[in-house]
Amino acid sequence: MELLWKEGKRLKPREVVAEFERHLRDELDLMLEAANASQLRRNFTGSRLLRVPEVYWDWCSSEVMVMERMVGTPISQVDELRAQGIDIPQLARDGVEIFFRQVFRDGFFHADMHPGNILVDRDGSYIALDFGIMGTLTEADQNYLAQNFLAFFRRDYRRVAQAHLEAGWVPKDTRVEEFENAIRAVCEPVFDRPLKEISFGRVLLRLFQTSRRFNVGDPAATGLAAEDPAQHRRAGARPRSRAGPVDDRQALPRALDVGAGGLARASAPSARRSAILGRDASSTSPLVVPAALR
C-alpha cells in the first residue's frame, strides 16, 4: 500500500496491522480479559450505574475465564425494557455518563460497548460483558477529548481545529481557519438532523476526505474513546425493532444528551479538566446546543 498509493504512508498501514495483531493476541489471553473485568468492576464499586461480573480467579487461566453469571435484558430489546418500566431516556443518559466516567475519571474504558455486550438489570442499571478490548488514556488524551467534545457540542469549530493542532493531530503549519471551515462542512449537515436521517457512511467519507486534505493522524487510544459514544448513537439509528435506548427521531446532540455539568462530574478528580469545562463541577446547565438536556 505504501509503495503503490501516495496516501499509503499517511494511513500508517503497518501501525494499523500491528494494532490489530496486538488486540487479537490480547483477546485470546483470557487472563488479560479477566484482569480488565476486575479493574472495571473495581472502578465502579458502589455505583448504581454499571454492574460488572466478579471474576473467580481460582478457576481462570489463559484459556479459561470463569466469572459471575449476569442476568438482564439485552439493551436492543427496547419494547421489553419499556414493559419492565425502565426509564429509557434516563437509561440513555446513564449510558453516556458511564462512558464519561470511564474516559475522564478513570482513563480506562470498555472499547467494545456495542449492544451485544450490554444488558440492563431490572433496576435500570447497566451490565457490561466482554472485556477483551479496553482502552487507556493519559491525562493529555483526556484533556484533548474533553476539549473536543465540548467544542463540538457548542459548535465551536475553531476550538476543535485548535485542539487538533495543539495535540499534534495535524501538522504545525496547518491554517486553523481552513481546518475550521472543513470541520464545519462535515458537522453542520448532520448536527440537527434526526439520527435515522443521517448517513454515517457519507459522514465517514467526508471525514476521510478531510483527514487526507489536512494530513490528520489517528492516535489509537483516543480513536477508541471517540468510537465508544458512537455505539450509543448507532444503536439508535437502527430500525425500531433493533434499536438501543436512544430514540432514532432525536437529533444527534439530544440523543447523546450531554451537559457540561455531567462531563465535569464524570471527570471530578481532575481540577484541570474541570477548568477546561469552564464551569463549576456541580453545575447541571446544558451546553448551548439544540435540545441538549431536555
C-alpha positions in Angstrom: 0.0 0.0 0.0 2.8 2.4 0.9 4.5 1.7 -2.4 1.5 1.8 -4.7 -0.5 4.7 -3.3 0.7 8.1 -2.4 -1.7 8.2 0.6 -0.4 4.9 1.9 2.1 6.2 4.3 -0.3 8.7 5.8 -2.7 6.0 6.7 0.1 4.1 8.5 -0.9 0.5 7.4 1.9 -1.1 9.3 0.8 0.5 12.5 -2.8 -0.5 11.8 -1.9 -4.1 11.2 0.3 -4.1 14.4 -2.7 -2.7 16.4 -5.0 -5.4 15.1 -2.3 -8.0 15.9 -2.0 -6.7 19.5 -5.7 -6.7 20.1 -6.2 -10.2 18.7 -3.4 -11.5 20.8 -4.8 -9.8 23.9 -8.3 -11.1 23.2 -7.1 -14.7 23.1 -5.4 -14.4 26.5 -8.4 -14.7 28.9 -6.3 -13.8 31.9 -5.9 -10.4 30.4 -9.6 -10.2 29.9 -10.3 -11.3 33.4 -7.9 -8.6 34.7 -9.7 -6.0 32.6 -13.1 -7.1 34.1 -11.7 -6.9 37.6 -10.3 -3.4 37.1 -13.6 -2.1 35.6 -15.6 -3.7 38.4 -13.3 -2.0 41.0 -13.7 1.4 39.2 -17.5 1.2 39.6 -17.7 -0.3 43.1 -20.7 1.2 44.9 -22.1 2.8 41.7 -25.7 2.3 40.7 -24.9 2.9 37.0 -22.9 -0.2 36.0 -22.6 -3.8 37.2 -19.5 -5.8 36.2 -19.3 -9.6 36.8 -17.0 -10.8 39.6 -14.1 -12.9 38.3 -13.4 -16.2 40.1 -9.6 -16.3 39.8 -9.1 -19.8 41.2 -10.6 -21.2 38.0 -9.1 -18.8 35.5 -6.2 -19.4 33.1 -5.1 -18.0 29.7 -7.6 -20.3 28.1 -10.5 -20.3 30.6 -12.3 -17.4 32.3 -14.8 -18.1 35.0 -17.0 -15.2 36.2 -20.3 -14.4 37.9 -23.4 -15.2 35.8 -25.2 -12.0 34.9 -28.9 -11.9 34.2 -30.5 -9.0 32.3 -32.4 -7.9 29.2 -30.3 -7.1 26.1 -30.3 -3.4 25.5 -31.6 -3.8 22.0 -34.9 -5.1 23.3 -36.4 -1.7 23.9 -40.0 -2.8 24.0 -39.2 -5.4 26.7 -37.3 -2.7 28.7 -40.3 -0.4 28.5 -42.6 -3.2 29.6 -40.4 -3.7 32.7 -40.9 0.0 33.5 -37.3 1.1 32.6 -37.0 4.8 32.0 -35.5 4.8 28.5 -34.4 8.5 28.4 -32.7 8.0 31.8 -31.1 4.8 30.5 -29.6 6.8 27.6 -28.3 9.5 30.0 -26.8 6.9 32.2 -25.0 5.3 29.3 -23.3 8.5 28.3 -22.4 9.2 32.0 -20.8 5.7 32.2 -18.7 6.5 29.2 -17.6 9.9 30.6 -16.7 8.4 33.9 -14.6 5.7 32.3 -12.8 8.1 30.0 -12.5 11.3 32.0 -12.3 10.0 35.6 -10.5 6.7 35.2 -8.7 6.8 31.9 -9.6 3.2 31.5 -12.7 2.3 29.3 -14.5 -0.5 27.7 -13.8 -0.1 24.0 -16.3 -2.5 22.6 -19.7 -1.4 24.1 -21.9 -2.4 21.2 -25.5 -3.6 22.0 -24.4 -7.2 22.1 -22.2 -6.6 25.1 -24.8 -4.7 27.2 -27.6 -6.0 29.4 -30.0 -4.0 31.5 -30.9 -5.1 35.0 -34.5 -4.7 36.3 -33.5 -1.8 38.4 -32.3 0.1 35.3 -28.6 -0.3 35.8 -26.3 -1.4 33.0 -24.5 -4.8 32.9 -21.2 -4.9 31.0 -19.9 -8.0 29.3 -16.9 -9.0 27.1 -13.7 -7.2 28.4 -11.3 -8.3 25.6 -10.8 -4.8 24.2 -10.1 -2.0 26.7 -8.6 1.4 26.1 -6.4 3.6 28.3 -5.8 7.3 28.2 -3.2 9.6 29.5 -4.2 12.9 31.1 -3.2 14.7 27.9 -5.5 12.4 26.0 -8.3 13.1 28.4 -7.9 16.8 28.2 -7.8 16.7 24.4 -11.1 14.7 24.3 -12.8 16.9 26.8 -12.0 20.0 24.8 -13.2 18.4 21.6 -16.4 17.1 23.0 -17.4 20.4 24.5 -16.3 22.4 21.4 -18.2 20.1 19.1 -21.5 20.4 21.1 -21.1 24.2 21.3 -20.4 24.2 17.5 -17.2 25.9 18.2 -15.3 24.5 15.2 -12.4 26.9 15.7 -11.7 25.3 19.1 -12.0 21.8 17.6 -9.4 22.8 15.0 -7.1 24.4 17.6 -7.4 21.3 19.8 -6.3 19.1 16.9 -3.4 21.4 16.2 -2.3 21.6 19.9 -2.5 17.8 20.2 -0.3 17.2 17.2 -3.0 15.5 15.1 -2.4 17.9 12.2 0.9 19.4 11.0 2.0 22.6 12.8 1.8 24.7 9.6 -1.9 23.9 9.2 -4.0 27.1 8.7 -6.6 27.0 11.5 -9.2 28.9 9.7 -9.1 26.5 6.7 -9.3 23.4 9.0 -12.1 25.1 10.9 -14.1 25.5 7.7 -13.5 21.9 6.7 -14.7 20.6 10.1 -17.8 22.9 9.9 -18.6 21.4 6.5 -18.6 17.9 7.9 -20.5 18.6 11.1 -23.2 21.2 10.2 -25.2 19.0 7.8 -25.8 16.4 10.5 -26.0 18.4 13.7 -29.7 19.0 14.0 -31.0 16.1 11.9 -32.7 13.0 13.4 -30.4 10.0 13.7 -32.4 7.9 11.3 -31.8 10.5 8.5 -28.1 10.6 8.9 -25.9 8.6 6.5 -23.0 7.7 8.7 -21.2 6.2 5.6 -21.4 9.6 4.0 -20.2 11.3 7.1 -17.3 8.9 7.4 -16.4 9.5 3.8 -16.3 13.3 4.4 -14.1 12.7 7.5 -11.7 10.6 5.5 -11.6 13.3 2.8 -10.9 16.0 5.3 -8.2 13.9 7.1 -6.5 13.3 3.8 -6.6 17.0 2.9 -5.1 18.1 6.2 -2.9 15.1 6.9 -4.7 14.2 10.1 -3.1 11.5 12.3 -5.1 8.8 14.2 -3.8 8.0 17.7 -5.3 4.7 18.6 -6.4 5.3 22.2 -8.3 8.5 21.6 -9.8 6.9 18.5 -11.2 4.1 20.6 -12.6 6.6 23.1 -14.3 8.6 20.3 -15.8 5.4 19.0 -17.5 4.4 22.2 -20.2 7.0 22.4 -20.9 6.5 18.8 -22.1 3.0 19.7 -24.9 4.6 21.6 -25.7 6.7 18.6 -25.6 3.9 16.1 -27.9 1.8 18.4 -30.5 4.5 18.0 -30.1 4.7 14.2 -31.3 1.1 13.7 -34.9 0.1 12.9 -37.2 0.3 15.9 -37.2 -3.5 16.4 -33.5 -3.5 16.9 -32.9 -0.1 18.4 -30.9 0.7 21.5 -32.1 3.2 24.2 -31.6 6.3 22.0 -34.7 7.4 20.0 -33.9 7.4 16.3 -36.1 10.5 15.9 -33.8 12.6 18.1 -31.1 15.0 16.8 -27.5 13.9 17.5 -26.8 16.3 20.4 -30.0 15.4 22.1 -29.5 11.7 21.6 -26.2 11.8 23.3 -27.8 14.1 26.0 -24.6 15.7 27.1 -24.3 18.6 29.6 -21.1 20.4 30.7 -22.1 19.7 34.3 -22.3 15.9 33.6 -19.0 15.9 31.9 -17.4 17.8 34.8 -18.9 15.4 37.4 -17.6 12.4 35.5 -14.1 13.9 35.5 -14.3 15.3 39.0 -10.9 14.1 40.3 -9.1 16.4 37.8 -9.2 20.1 38.6 -7.5 20.8 35.3 -10.3 19.1 33.3 -12.9 20.9 35.3 -11.1 24.2 34.4 -11.3 23.2 30.7 -15.1 22.9 31.1 -15.3 26.4 32.3 -17.9 25.6 34.9 -18.2 24.5 38.5 -18.4 20.7 38.6 -21.7 20.9 40.4 -23.4 22.8 37.6 -26.1 20.9 35.7 -26.5 23.6 33.0 -26.6 22.1 29.5 -24.3 23.0 26.7 -25.7 25.6 24.3 -26.8 23.2 21.7 -30.3 22.3 20.4 -32.3 20.3 22.9 -29.1 19.2 24.7 -30.7 18.4 28.0 -34.4 18.3 27.5 
